[in-house]
Amino acid sequence: SGIHSRRLFGAMDEDARREAVDMFRKRRCQVLVATDVAARGVDLPLLDYVVHFHIPAEPKLLLHRSGRVARAGREGTVYALVSPSERPYMLDGLLY
């Protein structure tokens, strides 16, 4: 019972990384928490939600990360937890 989750981070060994992604793809875990570095190169075509914990200074990165939802005509939702110091980055991302 509960919400099953896995994590991805840059220093993870390849087997643990593959296992976490496979569990998420097969819907054996509902939440995958990934650092920016770990998320690079990971293809997850059926994402319903993306939650940004840190807003990047580069608007293109925000758009790219957000674009992981709603691929191929699907709908998706993006949430952002924005600190006061990140507000300018969020605004830049929305205007990009």
Summary of the structure (lengths in Angstrom):
residues: 96
radius of gyration: 14.1
end to end distance: 41.0
largest distance: 41.1
contacts: 223
relative contact order: 0.16
helix: 41%
strand: 19%
